Amino acid sequence: MRYILIEAFCNPVSVHYAGYTEKAVRRKIEECVWLEGHEYRRAPDGRISIDLQGYEKWVEGQRRAA
């Protein structure tokens, strides 16, 4: 699975748990630390999904500047 909702990404029992709170994730999005189409995407219903591949690239410092 490539995309998961913020709630699942922040859930400590999730296999994708990264240690961020939902507030921290939303702040990274609001402050443009994470970019739409890179670390997250909006679904047609408006909900935000974390792009796990994009997140991994960000952690590894591999994302190109926008």
mmCIF file as Biopython writes it, N, C-alpha, C and O atoms, coordinates in Angstrom:
data_model
#
loop_
_atom_site.group_PDB
_atom_site.id
_atom_site.type_symbol
_atom_site.label_atom_id
_atom_site.label_alt_id
_atom_site.label_comp_id
_atom_site.label_asym_id
_atom_site.label_entity_id
_atom_site.label_seq_id
_atom_site.pdbx_PDB_ins_code
_atom_site.Cartn_x
_atom_site.Cartn_y
_atom_site.Cartn_z
_atom_site.occupancy
_atom_site.B_iso_or_equiv
_atom_site.auth_seq_id
_atom_site.auth_asym_id
_atom_site.pdbx_PDB_model_num
ATOM 1   N N  . MET A ? 1  ? 0.849   -1.173 0.000  1.0 0.0 1  A 1 
ATOM 2   C CA . MET A ? 1  ? 0.000   0.000  0.000  1.0 0.0 1  A 1 
ATOM 3   C C  . MET A ? 1  ? 0.896   1.239  0.000  1.0 0.0 1  A 1 
ATOM 4   O O  . MET A ? 1  ? 1.827   1.346  0.798  1.0 0.0 1  A 1 
ATOM 5   N N  . ARG A ? 2  ? 0.604   2.161  -0.897 1.0 0.0 2  A 1 
ATOM 6   C CA . ARG A ? 2  ? 1.435   3.353  -1.013 1.0 0.0 2  A 1 
ATOM 7   C C  . ARG A ? 2  ? 0.861   4.542  -0.231 1.0 0.0 2  A 1 
ATOM 8   O O  . ARG A ? 2  ? 1.623   5.338  0.318  1.0 0.0 2  A 1 
ATOM 9   N N  . TYR A ? 3  ? -0.452  4.672  -0.174 1.0 0.0 3  A 1 
ATOM 10  C CA . TYR A ? 3  ? -1.086  5.826  0.463  1.0 0.0 3  A 1 
ATOM 11  C C  . TYR A ? 3  ? -1.877  5.378  1.686  1.0 0.0 3  A 1 
ATOM 12  O O  . TYR A ? 3  ? -2.635  4.410  1.627  1.0 0.0 3  A 1 
ATOM 13  N N  . ILE A ? 4  ? -1.693  6.095  2.798  1.0 0.0 4  A 1 
ATOM 14  C CA . ILE A ? 4  ? -2.485  5.823  3.991  1.0 0.0 4  A 1 
ATOM 15  C C  . ILE A ? 4  ? -2.941  7.144  4.591  1.0 0.0 4  A 1 
ATOM 16  O O  . ILE A ? 4  ? -2.283  8.171  4.431  1.0 0.0 4  A 1 
ATOM 17  N N  . LEU A ? 5  ? -4.058  7.107  5.272  1.0 0.0 5  A 1 
ATOM 18  C CA . LEU A ? 5  ? -4.582  8.310  5.923  1.0 0.0 5  A 1 
ATOM 19  C C  . LEU A ? 5  ? -3.667  8.734  7.068  1.0 0.0 5  A 1 
ATOM 20  O O  . LEU A ? 5  ? -2.927  7.926  7.629  1.0 0.0 5  A 1 
ATOM 21  N N  . ILE A ? 6  ? -3.737  10.011 7.396  1.0 0.0 6  A 1 
ATOM 22  C CA . ILE A ? 6  ? -2.912  10.556 8.483  1.0 0.0 6  A 1 
ATOM 23  C C  . ILE A ? 6  ? -3.134  9.764  9.766  1.0 0.0 6  A 1 
ATOM 24  O O  . ILE A ? 6  ? -2.182  9.468  10.488 1.0 0.0 6  A 1 
ATOM 25  N N  . GLU A ? 7  ? -4.376  9.424  10.048 1.0 0.0 7  A 1 
ATOM 26  C CA . GLU A ? 7  ? -4.699  8.712  11.281 1.0 0.0 7  A 1 
ATOM 27  C C  . GLU A ? 7  ? -3.938  7.391  11.370 1.0 0.0 7  A 1 
ATOM 28  O O  . GLU A ? 7  ? -3.439  7.034  12.437 1.0 0.0 7  A 1 
ATOM 29  N N  . ALA A ? 8  ? -3.847  6.667  10.257 1.0 0.0 8  A 1 
ATOM 30  C CA . ALA A ? 8  ? -3.125  5.392  10.254 1.0 0.0 8  A 1 
ATOM 31  C C  . ALA A ? 8  ? -1.620  5.621  10.365 1.0 0.0 8  A 1 
ATOM 32  O O  . ALA A ? 8  ? -0.927  4.863  11.044 1.0 0.0 8  A 1 
ATOM 33  N N  . PHE A ? 9  ? -1.113  6.651  9.709  1.0 0.0 9  A 1 
ATOM 34  C CA . PHE A ? 9  ? 0.310   6.980  9.736  1.0 0.0 9  A 1 
ATOM 35  C C  . PHE A ? 9  ? 0.770   7.308  11.159 1.0 0.0 9  A 1 
ATOM 36  O O  . PHE A ? 9  ? 1.906   7.021  11.537 1.0 0.0 9  A 1 
ATOM 37  N N  . CYS A ? 10 ? -0.118  7.903  11.928 1.0 0.0 10 A 1 
ATOM 38  C CA . CYS A ? 10 ? 0.223   8.347  13.284 1.0 0.0 10 A 1 
ATOM 39  C C  . CYS A ? 10 ? -0.169  7.349  14.369 1.0 0.0 10 A 1 
ATOM 40  O O  . CYS A ? 10 ? 0.075   7.598  15.550 1.0 0.0 10 A 1 
ATOM 41  N N  . ASN A ? 11 ? -0.761  6.243  13.996 1.0 0.0 11 A 1 
ATOM 42  C CA . ASN A ? 11 ? -1.223  5.249  14.956 1.0 0.0 11 A 1 
ATOM 43  C C  . ASN A ? 11 ? -0.052  4.374  15.404 1.0 0.0 11 A 1 
ATOM 44  O O  . ASN A ? 11 ? 0.593   3.733  14.574 1.0 0.0 11 A 1 
ATOM 45  N N  . PRO A ? 12 ? 0.229   4.341  16.714 1.0 0.0 12 A 1 
ATOM 46  C CA . PRO A ? 12 ? 1.395   3.581  17.183 1.0 0.0 12 A 1 
ATOM 47  C C  . PRO A ? 12 ? 1.315   2.074  16.933 1.0 0.0 12 A 1 
ATOM 48  O O  . PRO A ? 12 ? 2.343   1.400  16.998 1.0 0.0 12 A 1 
ATOM 49  N N  . VAL A ? 13 ? 0.154   1.532  16.656 1.0 0.0 13 A 1 
ATOM 50  C CA . VAL A ? 13 ? 0.066   0.095  16.371 1.0 0.0 13 A 1 
ATOM 51  C C  . VAL A ? 13 ? 0.160   -0.191 14.874 1.0 0.0 13 A 1 
ATOM 52  O O  . VAL A ? 13 ? 0.139   -1.351 14.465 1.0 0.0 13 A 1 
ATOM 53  N N  . SER A ? 14 ? 0.263   0.846  14.062 1.0 0.0 14 A 1 
ATOM 54  C CA . SER A ? 14 ? 0.377   0.683  12.609 1.0 0.0 14 A 1 
ATOM 55  C C  . SER A ? 14 ? 1.795   0.261  12.237 1.0 0.0 14 A 1 
ATOM 56  O O  . SER A ? 14 ? 2.763   0.681  12.872 1.0 0.0 14 A 1 
ATOM 57  N N  . VAL A ? 15 ? 1.909   -0.565 11.213 1.0 0.0 15 A 1 
ATOM 58  C CA . VAL A ? 15 ? 3.243   -0.962 10.743 1.0 0.0 15 A 1 
ATOM 59  C C  . VAL A ? 15 ? 3.968   0.219  10.101 1.0 0.0 15 A 1 
ATOM 60  O O  . VAL A ? 15 ? 5.182   0.167  9.906  1.0 0.0 15 A 1 
ATOM 61  N N  . HIS A ? 16 ? 3.238   1.279  9.772  1.0 0.0 16 A 1 
ATOM 62  C CA . HIS A ? 16 ? 3.824   2.460  9.127  1.0 0.0 16 A 1 
ATOM 63  C C  . HIS A ? 16 ? 4.057   3.598  10.118 1.0 0.0 16 A 1 
ATOM 64  O O  . HIS A ? 16 ? 4.372   4.716  9.708  1.0 0.0 16 A 1 
ATOM 65  N N  . TYR A ? 17 ? 3.909   3.333  11.404 1.0 0.0 17 A 1 
ATOM 66  C CA . TYR A ? 17 ? 4.041   4.368  12.429 1.0 0.0 17 A 1 
ATOM 67  C C  . TYR A ? 17 ? 5.409   5.035  12.363 1.0 0.0 17 A 1 
ATOM 68  O O  . TYR A ? 17 ? 6.446   4.372  12.400 1.0 0.0 17 A 1 
ATOM 69  N N  . ALA A ? 18 ? 5.388   6.368  12.264 1.0 0.0 18 A 1 
ATOM 70  C CA . ALA A ? 18 ? 6.639   7.117  12.133 1.0 0.0 18 A 1 
ATOM 71  C C  . ALA A ? 18 ? 6.965   7.948  13.371 1.0 0.0 18 A 1 
ATOM 72  O O  . ALA A ? 18 ? 8.028   8.565  13.436 1.0 0.0 18 A 1 
ATOM 73  N N  . GLY A ? 19 ? 6.075   7.970  14.340 1.0 0.0 19 A 1 
ATOM 74  C CA . GLY A ? 19 ? 6.349   8.708  15.561 1.0 0.0 19 A 1 
ATOM 75  C C  . GLY A ? 19 ? 5.851   10.143 15.560 1.0 0.0 19 A 1 
ATOM 76  O O  . GLY A ? 19 ? 6.083   10.876 16.521 1.0 0.0 19 A 1 
ATOM 77  N N  . TYR A ? 20 ? 5.170   10.556 14.494 1.0 0.0 20 A 1 
ATOM 78  C CA . TYR A ? 20 ? 4.611   11.910 14.430 1.0 0.0 20 A 1 
ATOM 79  C C  . TYR A ? 20 ? 3.173   11.905 14.919 1.0 0.0 20 A 1 
ATOM 80  O O  . TYR A ? 20 ? 2.436   10.942 14.705 1.0 0.0 20 A 1 
ATOM 81  N N  . THR A ? 21 ? 2.779   12.991 15.579 1.0 0.0 21 A 1 
ATOM 82  C CA . THR A ? 21 ? 1.373   13.159 15.936 1.0 0.0 21 A 1 
ATOM 83  C C  . THR A ? 21 ? 0.623   13.681 14.714 1.0 0.0 21 A 1 
ATOM 84  O O  . THR A ? 21 ? 1.228   14.175 13.763 1.0 0.0 21 A 1 
ATOM 85  N N  . GLU A ? 22 ? -0.694  13.564 14.754 1.0 0.0 22 A 1 
ATOM 86  C CA . GLU A ? 22 ? -1.501  14.109 13.651 1.0 0.0 22 A 1 
ATOM 87  C C  . GLU A ? 22 ? -1.282  15.612 13.535 1.0 0.0 22 A 1 
ATOM 88  O O  . GLU A ? 22 ? -1.220  16.147 12.428 1.0 0.0 22 A 1 
ATOM 89  N N  . LYS A ? 23 ? -1.166  16.288 14.663 1.0 0.0 23 A 1 
ATOM 90  C CA . LYS A ? 23 ? -0.931  17.739 14.645 1.0 0.0 23 A 1 
ATOM 91  C C  . LYS A ? 23 ? 0.400   18.061 13.962 1.0 0.0 23 A 1 
ATOM 92  O O  . LYS A ? 23 ? 0.481   19.015 13.189 1.0 0.0 23 A 1 
ATOM 93  N N  . ALA A ? 24 ? 1.437   17.278 14.239 1.0 0.0 24 A 1 
ATOM 94  C CA . ALA A ? 24 ? 2.749   17.513 13.629 1.0 0.0 24 A 1 
ATOM 95  C C  . ALA A ? 24 ? 2.698   17.292 12.120 1.0 0.0 24 A 1 
ATOM 96  O O  . ALA A ? 24 ? 3.307   18.047 11.362 1.0 0.0 24 A 1 
ATOM 97  N N  . VAL A ? 25 ? 1.977   16.265 11.682 1.0 0.0 25 A 1 
ATOM 98  C CA . VAL A ? 25 ? 1.850   15.997 10.252 1.0 0.0 25 A 1 
ATOM 99  C C  . VAL A ? 25 ? 1.119   17.145 9.577  1.0 0.0 25 A 1 
ATOM 100 O O  . VAL A ? 25 ? 1.554   17.639 8.538  1.0 0.0 25 A 1 
ATOM 101 N N  . ARG A ? 26 ? 0.008   17.569 10.167 1.0 0.0 26 A 1 
ATOM 102 C CA . ARG A ? 26 ? -0.764  18.669 9.568  1.0 0.0 26 A 1 
ATOM 103 C C  . ARG A ? 26 ? 0.049   19.960 9.542  1.0 0.0 26 A 1 
ATOM 104 O O  . ARG A ? 26 ? -0.083  20.753 8.610  1.0 0.0 26 A 1 
ATOM 105 N N  . ARG A ? 27 ? 0.877   20.177 10.544 1.0 0.0 27 A 1 
ATOM 106 C CA . ARG A ? 27 ? 1.735   21.374 10.563 1.0 0.0 27 A 1 
ATOM 107 C C  . ARG A ? 27 ? 2.773   21.304 9.442  1.0 0.0 27 A 1 
ATOM 108 O O  . ARG A ? 27 ? 3.046   22.318 8.799  1.0 0.0 27 A 1 
ATOM 109 N N  . LYS A ? 28 ? 3.351   20.140 9.199  1.0 0.0 28 A 1 
ATOM 110 C CA . LYS A ? 28 ? 4.315   19.988 8.101  1.0 0.0 28 A 1 
ATOM 111 C C  . LYS A ? 28 ? 3.647   20.307 6.762  1.0 0.0 28 A 1 
ATOM 112 O O  . LYS A ? 28 ? 4.268   20.889 5.873  1.0 0.0 28 A 1 
ATOM 113 N N  . ILE A ? 29 ? 2.389   19.925 6.629  1.0 0.0 29 A 1 
ATOM 114 C CA . ILE A ? 29 ? 1.647   20.222 5.404  1.0 0.0 29 A 1 
ATOM 115 C C  . ILE A ? 29 ? 1.343   21.719 5.320  1.0 0.0 29 A 1 
ATOM 116 O O  . ILE A ? 29 ? 1.563   22.335 4.277  1.0 0.0 29 A 1 
ATOM 117 N N  . GLU A ? 30 ? 0.843   22.302 6.397  1.0 0.0 30 A 1 
ATOM 118 C CA . GLU A ? 30 ? 0.488   23.725 6.412  1.0 0.0 30 A 1 
ATOM 119 C C  . GLU A ? 30 ? 1.706   24.619 6.160  1.0 0.0 30 A 1 
ATOM 120 O O  . GLU A ? 30 ? 1.595   25.648 5.493  1.0 0.0 30 A 1 
ATOM 121 N N  . GLU A ? 31 ? 2.856   24.228 6.688  1.0 0.0 31 A 1 
ATOM 122 C CA . GLU A ? 31 ? 4.069   25.043 6.551  1.0 0.0 31 A 1 
ATOM 123 C C  . GLU A ? 31 ? 4.880   24.680 5.303  1.0 0.0 31 A 1 
ATOM 124 O O  . GLU A ? 31 ? 5.999   25.159 5.123  1.0 0.0 31 A 1 
ATOM 125 N N  . CYS A ? 32 ? 4.307   23.833 4.448  1.0 0.0 32 A 1 
ATOM 126 C CA . CYS A ? 32 ? 4.932   23.431 3.178  1.0 0.0 32 A 1 
ATOM 127 C C  . CYS A ? 32 ? 6.269   22.715 3.359  1.0 0.0 32 A 1 
ATOM 128 O O  . CYS A ? 32 ? 7.117   22.735 2.467  1.0 0.0 32 A 1 
ATOM 129 N N  . VAL A ? 33 ? 6.449   22.090 4.508  1.0 0.0 33 A 1 
ATOM 130 C CA . VAL A ? 33 ? 7.603   21.214 4.691  1.0 0.0 33 A 1 
ATOM 131 C C  . VAL A ? 33 ? 7.377   19.961 3.852  1.0 0.0 33 A 1 
ATOM 132 O O  . VAL A ? 33 ? 8.296   19.449 3.213  1.0 0.0 33 A 1 
ATOM 133 N N  . TRP A ? 34 ? 6.139   19.478 3.867  1.0 0.0 34 A 1 
ATOM 134 C CA . TRP A ? 34 ? 5.717   18.375 3.006  1.0 0.0 34 A 1 
ATOM 135 C C  . TRP A ? 34 ? 4.870   18.966 1.897  1.0 0.0 34 A 1 
ATOM 136 O O  . TRP A ? 34 ? 3.998   19.797 2.153  1.0 0.0 34 A 1 
ATOM 137 N N  . LEU A ? 35 ? 5.115   18.548 0.684  1.0 0.0 35 A 1 
ATOM 138 C CA . LEU A ? 35 ? 4.445   19.109 -0.479 1.0 0.0 35 A 1 
ATOM 139 C C  . LEU A ? 35 ? 3.436   18.139 -1.073 1.0 0.0 35 A 1 
ATOM 140 O O  . LEU A ? 35 ? 3.666   16.930 -1.127 1.0 0.0 35 A 1 
ATOM 141 N N  . GLU A ? 36 ? 2.311   18.697 -1.518 1.0 0.0 36 A 1 
ATOM 142 C CA . GLU A ? 36 ? 1.300   17.880 -2.177 1.0 0.0 36 A 1 
ATOM 143 C C  . GLU A ? 36 ? 1.891   17.303 -3.461 1.0 0.0 36 A 1 
ATOM 144 O O  . GLU A ? 36 ? 2.524   18.013 -4.241 1.0 0.0 36 A 1 
ATOM 145 N N  . GLY A ? 37 ? 1.677   16.029 -3.661 1.0 0.0 37 A 1 
ATOM 146 C CA . GLY A ? 37 ? 2.244   15.347 -4.808 1.0 0.0 37 A 1 
ATOM 147 C C  . GLY A ? 37 ? 3.609   14.745 -4.518 1.0 0.0 37 A 1 
ATOM 148 O O  . GLY A ? 37 ? 4.141   13.984 -5.327 1.0 0.0 37 A 1 
ATOM 149 N N  . HIS A ? 38 ? 4.174   15.082 -3.373 1.0 0.0 38 A 1 
ATOM 150 C CA . HIS A ? 38 ? 5.462   14.511 -2.963 1.0 0.0 38 A 1 
ATOM 151 C C  . HIS A ? 38 ? 5.259   13.641 -1.727 1.0 0.0 38 A 1 
ATOM 152 O O  . HIS A ? 38 ? 5.343   12.416 -1.815 1.0 0.0 38 A 1 
ATOM 153 N N  . GLU A ? 39 ? 4.995   14.255 -0.581 1.0 0.0 39 A 1 
ATOM 154 C CA . GLU A ? 39 ? 4.819   13.505 0.662  1.0 0.0 39 A 1 
ATOM 155 C C  . GLU A ? 39 ? 3.362   13.195 0.977  1.0 0.0 39 A 1 
ATOM 156 O O  . GLU A ? 39 ? 3.084   12.340 1.818  1.0 0.0 39 A 1 
ATOM 157 N N  . TYR A ? 40 ? 2.441   13.865 0.328  1.0 0.0 40 A 1 
ATOM 158 C CA . TYR A ? 40 ? 1.016   13.592 0.566  1.0 0.0 40 A 1 
ATOM 159 C C  . TYR A ? 40 ? 0.202   13.919 -0.677 1.0 0.0 40 A 1 
ATOM 160 O O  . TYR A ? 40 ? 0.669   14.591 -1.596 1.0 0.0 40 A 1 
ATOM 161 N N  . ARG A ? 41 ? -1.026  13.422 -0.676 1.0 0.0 41 A 1 
ATOM 162 C CA . ARG A ? 41 ? -1.995  13.720 -1.736 1.0 0.0 41 A 1 
ATOM 163 C C  . ARG A ? 41 ? -3.370  13.890 -1.110 1.0 0.0 41 A 1 
ATOM 164 O O  . ARG A ? 41 ? -3.667  13.336 -0.052 1.0 0.0 41 A 1 
ATOM 165 N N  . ARG A ? 42 ? -4.193  14.667 -1.789 1.0 0.0 42 A 1 
ATOM 166 C CA . ARG A ? 42 ? -5.593  14.799 -1.375 1.0 0.0 42 A 1 
ATOM 167 C C  . ARG A ? 42 ? -6.449  13.879 -2.236 1.0 0.0 42 A 1 
ATOM 168 O O  . ARG A ? 42 ? -6.363  13.890 -3.464 1.0 0.0 42 A 1 
ATOM 169 N N  . ALA A ? 43 ? -7.263  13.096 -1.576 1.0 0.0 43 A 1 
ATOM 170 C CA . ALA A ? 43 ? -8.184  12.208 -2.276 1.0 0.0 43 A 1 
ATOM 171 C C  . ALA A ? 43 ? -9.322  13.049 -2.861 1.0 0.0 43 A 1 
ATOM 172 O O  . ALA A ? 43 ? -9.484  14.208 -2.479 1.0 0.0 43 A 1 
ATOM 173 N N  . PRO A ? 44 ? -10.104 12.489 -3.774 1.0 0.0 44 A 1 
ATOM 174 C CA . PRO A ? 44 ? -11.233 13.231 -4.342 1.0 0.0 44 A 1 
ATOM 175 C C  . PRO A ? 44 ? -12.221 13.735 -3.291 1.0 0.0 44 A 1 
ATOM 176 O O  . PRO A ? 44 ? -12.914 14.726 -3.522 1.0 0.0 44 A 1 
ATOM 177 N N  . ASP A ? 45 ? -12.293 13.067 -2.144 1.0 0.0 45 A 1 
ATOM 178 C CA . ASP A ? 45 ? -13.194 13.525 -1.081 1.0 0.0 45 A 1 
ATOM 179 C C  . ASP A ? 45 ? -12.554 14.562 -0.170 1.0 0.0 45 A 1 
ATOM 180 O O  . ASP A ? 45 ? -13.175 15.005 0.796  1.0 0.0 45 A 1 
ATOM 181 N N  . GLY A ? 46 ? -11.300 14.961 -0.471 1.0 0.0 46 A 1 
ATOM 182 C CA . GLY A ? 46 ? -10.628 16.008 0.293  1.0 0.0 46 A 1 
ATOM 183 C C  . GLY A ? 46 ? -9.753  15.519 1.431  1.0 0.0 46 A 1 
ATOM 184 O O  . GLY A ? 46 ? -9.005  16.302 2.016  1.0 0.0 46 A 1 
ATOM 185 N N  . ARG A ? 47 ? -9.836  14.238 1.753  1.0 0.0 47 A 1 
ATOM 186 C CA . ARG A ? 47 ? -9.012  13.716 2.849  1.0 0.0 47 A 1 
ATOM 187 C C  . ARG A ? 47 ? -7.558  13.601 2.391  1.0 0.0 47 A 1 
ATOM 188 O O  . ARG A ? 47 ? -7.273  13.347 1.221  1.0 0.0 47 A 1 
ATOM 189 N N  . ILE A ? 48 ? -6.661  13.792 3.335  1.0 0.0 48 A 1 
ATOM 190 C CA . ILE A ? 48 ? -5.233  13.759 3.046  1.0 0.0 48 A 1 
ATOM 191 C C  . ILE A ? 48 ? -4.698  12.357 3.300  1.0 0.0 48 A 1 
ATOM 192 O O  . ILE A ? 48 ? -4.965  11.750 4.337  1.0 0.0 48 A 1 
ATOM 193 N N  . SER A ? 49 ? -3.937  11.858 2.332  1.0 0.0 49 A 1 
ATOM 194 C CA . SER A ? 49 ? -3.262  10.566 2.462  1.0 0.0 49 A 1 
ATOM 195 C C  . SER A ? 49 ? -1.760  10.794 2.363  1.0 0.0 49 A 1 
ATOM 196 O O  . SER A ? 49 ? -1.288  11.543 1.508  1.0 0.0 49 A 1 
ATOM 197 N N  . ILE A ? 50 ? -1.022  10.142 3.244  1.0 0.0 50 A 1 
ATOM 198 C CA . ILE A ? 50 ? 0.429   10.218 3.211  1.0 0.0 50 A 1 
ATOM 199 C C  . ILE A ? 50 ? 0.940   9.269  2.132  1.0 0.0 50 A 1 
ATOM 200 O O  . ILE A ? 50 ? 0.521   8.114  2.058  1.0 0.0 50 A 1 
ATOM 201 N N  . ASP A ? 51 ? 1.839   9.763  1.308  1.0 0.0 51 A 1 
ATOM 202 C CA . ASP A ? 51 ? 2.492   8.949  0.284  1.0 0.0 51 A 1 
ATOM 203 C C  . ASP A ? 51 ? 3.727   8.340  0.948  1.0 0.0 51 A 1 
ATOM 204 O O  . ASP A ? 51 ? 4.714   9.034  1.191  1.0 0.0 51 A 1 
ATOM 205 N N  . LEU A ? 52 ? 3.668   7.052  1.235  1.0 0.0 52 A 1 
ATOM 206 C CA . LEU A ? 52 ? 4.756   6.416  1.968  1.0 0.0 52 A 1 
ATOM 207 C C  . LEU A ? 52 ? 6.076   6.461  1.199  1.0 0.0 52 A 1 
ATOM 208 O O  . LEU A ? 52 ? 7.139   6.609  1.803  1.0 0.0 52 A 1 
ATOM 209 N N  . GLN A ? 53 ? 6.016   6.336  -0.117 1.0 0.0 53 A 1 
ATOM 210 C CA . GLN A ? 53 ? 7.250   6.430  -0.906 1.0 0.0 53 A 1 
ATOM 211 C C  . GLN A ? 53 ? 7.817   7.843  -0.842 1.0 0.0 53 A 1 
ATOM 212 O O  . GLN A ? 53 ? 9.029   8.022  -0.719 1.0 0.0 53 A 1 
ATOM 213 N N  . GLY A ? 54 ? 6.951   8.840  -0.923 1.0 0.0 54 A 1 
ATOM 214 C CA . GLY A ? 54 ? 7.393   10.224 -0.820 1.0 0.0 54 A 1 
ATOM 215 C C  . GLY A ? 54 ? 7.958   10.544 0.550  1.0 0.0 54 A 1 
ATOM 216 O O  . GLY A ? 54 ? 8.955   11.257 0.671  1.0 0.0 54 A 1 
ATOM 217 N N  . TYR A ? 55 ? 7.309   10.010 1.590  1.0 0.0 55 A 1 
ATOM 218 C CA . TYR A ? 55 ? 7.796   10.207 2.957  1.0 0.0 55 A 1 
ATOM 219 C C  . TYR A ? 55 ? 9.187   9.606  3.112  1.0 0.0 55 A 1 
ATOM 220 O O  . TYR A ? 55 ? 10.071  10.236 3.691  1.0 0.0 55 A 1 
ATOM 221 N N  . GLU A ? 56 ? 9.391   8.384  2.597  1.0 0.0 56 A 1 
ATOM 222 C CA . GLU A ? 56 ? 10.702  7.748  2.700  1.0 0.0 56 A 1 
ATOM 223 C C  . GLU A ? 56 ? 11.773  8.562  1.982  1.0 0.0 56 A 1 
ATOM 224 O O  . GLU A ? 56 ? 12.887  8.692  2.488  1.0 0.0 56 A 1 
ATOM 225 N N  . LYS A ? 57 ? 11.459  9.103  0.827  1.0 0.0 57 A 1 
ATOM 226 C CA . LYS A ? 57 ? 12.420  9.947  0.107  1.0 0.0 57 A 1 
ATOM 227 C C  . LYS A ? 57 ? 12.743  11.200 0.917  1.0 0.0 57 A 1 
ATOM 228 O O  . LYS A ? 57 ? 13.897  11.626 0.976  1.0 0.0 57 A 1 
ATOM 229 N N  . TRP A ? 58 ? 11.719  11.791 1.544  1.0 0.0 58 A 1 
ATOM 230 C CA . TRP A ? 58 ? 11.926  12.988 2.359  1.0 0.0 58 A 1 
ATOM 231 C C  . TRP A ? 58 ? 12.859  12.670 3.524  1.0 0.0 58 A 1 
ATOM 232 O O  . TRP A ? 58 ? 13.789  13.427 3.803  1.0 0.0 58 A 1 
ATOM 233 N N  . VAL A ? 59 ? 12.609  11.551 4.203  1.0 0.0 59 A 1 
ATOM 234 C CA . VAL A ? 59 ? 13.442  11.163 5.343  1.0 0.0 59 A 1 
ATOM 235 C C  . VAL A ? 59 ? 14.892  10.966 4.895  1.0 0.0 59 A 1 
ATOM 236 O O  . VAL A ? 59 ? 15.823  11.334 5.613  1.0 0.0 59 A 1 
ATOM 237 N N  . GLU A ? 60 ? 15.078  10.387 3.711  1.0 0.0 60 A 1 
ATOM 238 C CA . GLU A ? 60 ? 16.416  10.110 3.212  1.0 0.0 60 A 1 
ATOM 239 C C  . GLU A ? 60 ? 17.053  11.328 2.550  1.0 0.0 60 A 1 
ATOM 240 O O  . GLU A ? 60 ? 18.198  11.260 2.103  1.0 0.0 60 A 1 
ATOM 241 N N  . GLY A ? 61 ? 16.322  12.443 2.483  1.0 0.0 61 A 1 
ATOM 242 C CA . GLY A ? 61 ? 16.862  13.662 1.885  1.0 0.0 61 A 1 
ATOM 243 C C  . GLY A ? 61 ? 16.954  13.591 0.365  1.0 0.0 61 A 1 
ATOM 244 O O  . GLY A ? 61 ? 17.772  14.279 -0.246 1.0 0.0 61 A 1 
ATOM 245 N N  . GLN A ? 62 ? 16.112  12.757 -0.243 1.0 0.0 62 A 1 
ATOM 246 C CA . GLN A ? 62 ? 16.187  12.564 -1.685 1.0 0.0 62 A 1 
ATOM 247 C C  . GLN A ? 62 ? 15.165  13.368 -2.475 1.0 0.0 62 A 1 
ATOM 248 O O  . GLN A ? 62 ? 15.189  13.335 -3.706 1.0 0.0 62 A 1 
ATOM 249 N N  . ARG A ? 63 ? 14.276  14.084 -1.814 1.0 0.0 63 A 1 
ATOM 250 C CA . ARG A ? 63 ? 13.276  14.845 -2.559 1.0 0.0 63 A 1 
ATOM 251 C C  . ARG A ? 63 ? 13.929  16.031 -3.222 1.0 0.0 63 A 1 
ATOM 252 O O  . ARG A ? 63 ? 14.718  16.747 -2.606 1.0 0.0 63 A 1 
ATOM 253 N N  . ARG A ? 64 ? 13.595  16.236 -4.486 1.0 0.0 64 A 1 
ATOM 254 C CA . ARG A ? 64 ? 14.082  17.420 -5.188 1.0 0.0 64 A 1 
ATOM 255 C C  . ARG A ? 64 ? 13.300  18.631 -4.719 1.0 0.0 64 A 1 
ATOM 256 O O  . ARG A ? 64 ? 12.132  18.518 -4.347 1.0 0.0 64 A 1 
ATOM 257 N N  . ALA A ? 65 ? 13.932  19.768 -4.735 1.0 0.0 65 A 1 
ATOM 258 C CA . ALA A ? 65 ? 13.265  21.020 -4.366 1.0 0.0 65 A 1 
ATOM 259 C C  . ALA A ? 65 ? 12.174  21.324 -5.380 1.0 0.0 65 A 1 
ATOM 260 O O  . ALA A ? 65 ? 12.323  21.053 -6.571 1.0 0.0 65 A 1 
ATOM 261 N N  . ALA A ? 66 ? 11.084  21.886 -4.896 1.0 0.0 66 A 1 
ATOM 262 C CA . ALA A ? 66 ? 9.951   22.206 -5.787 1.0 0.0 66 A 1 
ATOM 263 C C  . ALA A ? 66 ? 10.256  23.419 -6.642 1.0 0.0 66 A 1 
ATOM 264 O O  . ALA A ? 66 ? 9.422   23.832 -7.447 1.0 0.0 66 A 1 
#
